[in-house]
Amino acid sequence: MRKISMSTRAELLEAVGERYRCADRRSKGRVLDEFVAVTGFHRKHAMRLLRGAQAQAPHGPRPDRRIYDEAVRTALVVLWEASDRLCSKRLRPLIPILLEAMERHDHVDIAAEVKQKLVRMSAATIDRALQDVKAAATTRRRRGAPSSALKKSIPIRTFKDWEDPAPGHLEADLVSHSGPVAKGSFAWTFTLTDIATGWTECAPLLVREQTVLVAVLDELRKLMPFVLLGFDTDNDSVFINQTVHDYCTASNITFTRCRPYPCGDFRQFANTPPGFDDLLKWTGQWQVERIAYEATGIYHRAFEQALASLPLVQINPLRARRFAQATGTLAKTDRIDAGVLARMAATLQPDVRPVKSPELAGLAELMNARGGLVRDRTALKNREKNLLLPLLKRQAKARLEQIARHIEAIDKQAQALITADLALARKREIIASIKGLGPITAAQLIATMPELGSLENKQAAALAGLAPITRQSGQWASKAHIHAGRANVRRSLYMPALVAARFNPDIKAKYSHLISIGKPAKVAITAVMRKLIVMANALLKADRLWKESMA
C-alpha cells in the first residue's frame, strides 16, 4: 500500500469521482481497483466516497483543545524526576502516591485543580507532555547496573597499592540501618575515612541515590581539614556510575575501586609455570583458607608442586559431581565446575593435606608402572597356556623375561629412592618390620597411602576401603560390605595378608578365630588386611617397630 497524504487523497477523489460516476459497471470496477490501490482505502469505503462524496473543503488549523496547561506540565516534570524518570505507563499509576508523599514531606505545593488533571492524564498524554523534556535530557535514566566499559575505566586499588598515601585519600562506604531484614524504607550512613590520618566524616542519606550521594559528598568536602584527593569505593552501583565518575573527573579527584571479593570472581589461568605465577600473584591479595582442585592425574602434578606453599585440597572428581547434582547443578563447564569446587570446599571444609614431595611423587609413578607390568605378566601367563605355535610360545617367553627385567629394575630404583630419603626409609623400616609385609609391599603402601601415620585407625581403614559399610533402613538391614577407598592399597595387601595369616602369630590368631566362628575365608582375609593397615598406621604414628607379642 502506498502512503499518500490526506490532501493528496482529497485531490485524487475529486479527480476520479466524476469519472467513476459516469462510467459503466465494468469501467467502475477498474477505476475502483486503481483508487483502492493508490489510497489504501477499504473497498466499501472507497465505493461510498466515489459514488456521492464531493471533495471536502480543506480544514483550517484544528481548534486548540488543550486541557493540560503549563502548570500541569511543570508539575508532571517534577513528578517524573522524583520517580527517577520512569516511563509513562509506570509513572501514571504512581502519580497519586507520589503526590501524597511529596506533599506530606512539603516537597511540592500543587493546586487541587492541577492534581485532578495529573491523576486523569493517560500514558500517551504524559509522553506528549514530556516529549520536549526528554529530548533535552543529556543522560538516560540514572539507575541501573554500570556498564562494563565504565567499570573497566575505574582503576582497581588493593590494600597493597596504598603504600603511604598523603592525607586526602579516602575510603567510602554506605551503612544501612535496616535492622535484621533489609525491607521497606530505612536510612543510610555515608562514611568517609582518610587512609593516612583516620579522619572520619559521616552523613545521613534518606535514599540510596547517586545524585543525592554526590550532593552530600560535596557538602562533606567543605568540612574536611584537607583537600579531597582520592575517592576509593567498593563495587556498589551507587558508587560505580556515570554521575559519580563525572563529578570526580570535574573535581580532579582520583576515583578508584576495590577488587570484588573472590566469591563470584572467575579467572582462568594457564596450566603452565607462567600461569602458576599469575595465580600466586592473584591469590596473594587475600588470606586463603583453601584452594580446591580436582585430581586429574598428570595434569595437576605441576600445579601441586608450584602451589605447595598454599593450603591445597584435592577433591575426588566423582564426589565433586555428586555434590553438584545434590545442589541441582546438572550442566558442566569449566566455569561451573570451578564454582562447584569452591562451594564444596566452603561447605564441607575438607582437611588440608600436605602435597606429595617430588620423591614421593616419583615413587608413586614407579609403583603405578610396576602394577601395570604385574597385570601384563598375569594376562600373558594366562594366554600362554593356550598357545600351540612355537613362534608364539617363544614370543611369550621373551616378553615374560622382559617384564621380569623391567620389574626388577623398577624395584631397584624404588628402593634406592626410599633409601636416599631418611623419612621414607624410616617408614619402610617400620612397615617391613611387620611379619608378612616385605620391602616391596612397604614401598607400595608408602607410595599409594602417604597419609599413614597421620590418621586415626578408623580413618586409615576407610581410606583403604577396608572398613565395613553398614546399610540399614527401617526394619531392613543388609550385610555390611567394604566399598570405595583405594583399590591399589587393597591389591597390594591381599597376598601379604595370606602370608601373615600363616606366619604372623597375632594375625594368625585373628584369622583362626574368624574361621572358627563360621566367617567365610574371604571375609577373614579382608579383616586381616584391615588389621594390617591399622597396625601399620599405629606403628608409624608411634614411630616404633613391630614386635611379636609374647602372650
Buried (B, 14 or more C-beta within 10 A) or exposed (E): EEEEEEEEBBBBBEEBBEEBEEBEEEEBEEBBEEBBEBBEBEEEEBBEBBEEEEBEEEEEEEEEEEEBEEEBBEBBBBBBEBBEBBBBEEBBEBBEEBBEEBEEEEEBEBEEEBBEBBEEBEEEBBBEBBEEBEEEEEEEEEEEEBEEEEBEEBEBBEEEEBEEBEBBBBBBBBEEEEEEEEEEEEEBEBBBBBBBEEBEBEBEBEEBBBBBBBEBBEEBBEEBEBEBBBBBBBBBBBBBBBBBBEBBEEBEBBBBBBBEEBEEEEEEBEEEEEBBEBBBEBBEEEEEEBBBBBEEEEEBBBBBBBBEEBBBBBBEEEBBBEBBEEEEBEEEEEEBBBBBBBBBBEEEEBEBEEBBBEBBBBBBBBBBBBBEBEEBBEEBEEEBEEBEEEEEEEBBEEBBEEBEEBBEEBBEBBBEBBEEBEEBBEBBEBBBBBBBBBBBBBBBBBBBBBBBBBBEBEBBBBBBBBBBEEEEEEEEEEEEEBEEBBEBBBBBBEEBBBBBBEEBEBBBEBBEEBBEEEBEEEBBBBBBBBBBBBBBBBBBBEEEEBEEEEE
